[in-house]
Amino acid sequence: MIFSEDPEVIKAFVEVRTPLSAMLFVMNLSVFLERILIAMGRTKVVFYAGVLGSWVGQVPGVILVMMFWRNDLLGLYWGVTFGYLLLCVVLLRIIYSLSWEEIVQEAKARGAASRK
C-alpha cells in the first residue's frame, strides 16, 4: 500500500497521474535551470524569475483553469504545470542570453579572491 486502499483515493490518483507527472517534470526542470544560474552567481535573477513564475504563471494559471475548465485536482495540477512551464521558459531565455565569456571572467575573479 502506497497511499491508501480506498478505491476513491486510488481513482483520484489514477485520474491525475498525467498532470501530476507533467507538473513534477517541469518543476524539477525549473530547479535544474535555477541551479545553473545560481552556480553562475545569478541568485537575484533566480529569485525574480521564481516570483514571476509563481505570481504571473502558477497562481493565475490555477485560478483560470479551475474557474473556466475543471474545479478539481486535475485542473489544479494543470494550472501549476503552466506556471512551471512559464518559469522554465523565462529561465531558459535568461540562460541563453547570458554572456558566457563574462560568466567565466566573474568566476575567475571569485576564485582568485577566495585564494587570497
C-alpha positions as CSV (number, residue, x, y, z in Angstrom):
1,M,0.0,0.0,0.0
2,I,1.5,3.3,-1.1
3,F,-1.2,5.8,-0.2
4,S,-4.5,4.1,0.6
5,E,-6.6,1.1,-0.2
6,D,-9.7,3.3,-0.5
7,P,-11.0,2.9,-4.1
8,E,-11.9,6.6,-4.3
9,V,-8.4,7.7,-3.4
10,I,-6.9,5.3,-5.9
11,K,-9.3,6.5,-8.6
12,A,-8.4,10.1,-7.8
13,F,-4.7,9.5,-8.2
14,V,-5.2,7.5,-11.4
15,E,-7.2,10.4,-12.8
16,V,-4.4,13.0,-12.0
17,R,-1.4,10.9,-13.0
18,T,-0.7,12.8,-16.2
19,P,-0.9,16.3,-14.9
20,L,0.9,15.3,-11.7
21,S,3.7,13.7,-13.7
22,A,3.9,16.7,-16.0
23,M,4.0,19.1,-13.0
24,L,6.7,17.1,-11.3
25,F,8.8,17.0,-14.6
26,V,8.7,20.8,-15.2
27,M,9.1,21.5,-11.5
28,N,12.3,19.5,-11.5
29,L,13.4,21.0,-14.8
30,S,12.9,24.5,-13.3
31,V,15.1,23.5,-10.3
32,F,17.8,22.3,-12.6
33,L,17.7,25.5,-14.6
34,E,17.7,27.6,-11.4
35,R,20.8,25.7,-10.2
36,I,22.7,26.7,-13.4
37,L,22.0,30.3,-12.7
38,I,22.8,30.0,-9.0
39,A,26.2,28.4,-9.9
40,M,26.8,31.4,-12.1
41,G,26.2,33.8,-9.2
42,R,22.8,35.0,-10.5
43,T,20.8,34.5,-7.4
44,K,18.7,37.7,-7.7
45,V,17.7,36.7,-11.2
46,V,16.6,33.3,-9.9
47,F,14.6,35.0,-7.2
48,Y,12.8,37.3,-9.5
49,A,12.1,34.6,-12.1
50,G,10.6,32.5,-9.3
51,V,8.3,35.3,-8.3
52,L,7.3,35.8,-11.9
53,G,6.7,32.1,-12.4
54,S,4.6,31.9,-9.2
55,W,2.5,35.1,-9.4
56,V,2.2,35.5,-13.1
57,G,2.2,31.8,-14.0
58,Q,1.0,29.4,-11.3
59,V,-1.5,31.5,-9.4
60,P,-3.3,32.9,-12.4
61,G,-2.9,29.5,-14.2
62,V,-4.6,27.7,-11.4
63,I,-7.4,30.3,-11.0
64,L,-8.1,30.3,-14.7
65,V,-8.1,26.6,-15.2
66,M,-10.2,26.0,-12.1
67,M,-12.7,28.7,-12.9
68,F,-13.1,28.0,-16.7
69,W,-12.3,24.4,-17.1
70,R,-12.1,22.0,-14.2
71,N,-12.5,22.7,-10.5
72,D,-10.7,19.6,-9.2
73,L,-7.2,18.2,-8.7
74,L,-6.8,17.7,-12.5
75,G,-7.3,21.5,-13.0
76,L,-5.1,22.3,-10.1
77,Y,-2.2,20.3,-11.4
78,W,-2.5,21.6,-14.9
79,G,-2.6,25.1,-13.6
80,V,0.6,24.6,-11.6
81,T,2.2,22.9,-14.6
82,F,1.5,26.0,-16.8
83,G,3.2,28.2,-14.1
84,Y,6.3,26.0,-14.0
85,L,6.4,25.9,-17.8
86,L,6.4,29.7,-17.8
87,L,9.3,29.7,-15.3
88,C,11.2,27.3,-17.4
89,V,10.8,29.5,-20.5
90,V,12.0,32.5,-18.5
91,L,15.0,30.7,-17.1
92,L,15.9,29.2,-20.5
93,R,15.7,32.7,-22.0
94,I,17.9,34.2,-19.3
95,I,20.5,31.3,-19.7
96,Y,20.5,31.7,-23.4
97,S,21.0,35.5,-23.3
98,L,24.0,35.4,-20.9
99,S,27.4,36.3,-22.0
100,W,29.4,33.2,-21.2
101,E,32.7,35.0,-21.5
102,E,31.6,37.4,-18.8
103,I,30.5,34.5,-16.6
104,V,33.9,32.9,-17.0
105,Q,35.7,36.1,-16.1
106,E,33.4,36.6,-13.0
107,A,34.1,33.0,-11.9
108,K,37.9,33.5,-12.3
109,A,37.7,36.7,-10.2
110,R,35.7,34.9,-7.5
111,G,38.2,32.1,-7.5
112,A,41.2,34.4,-7.3
113,A,39.6,36.4,-4.4
114,S,38.9,33.2,-2.4
115,R,42.5,32.1,-2.7
116,K,43.9,35.3,-1.1
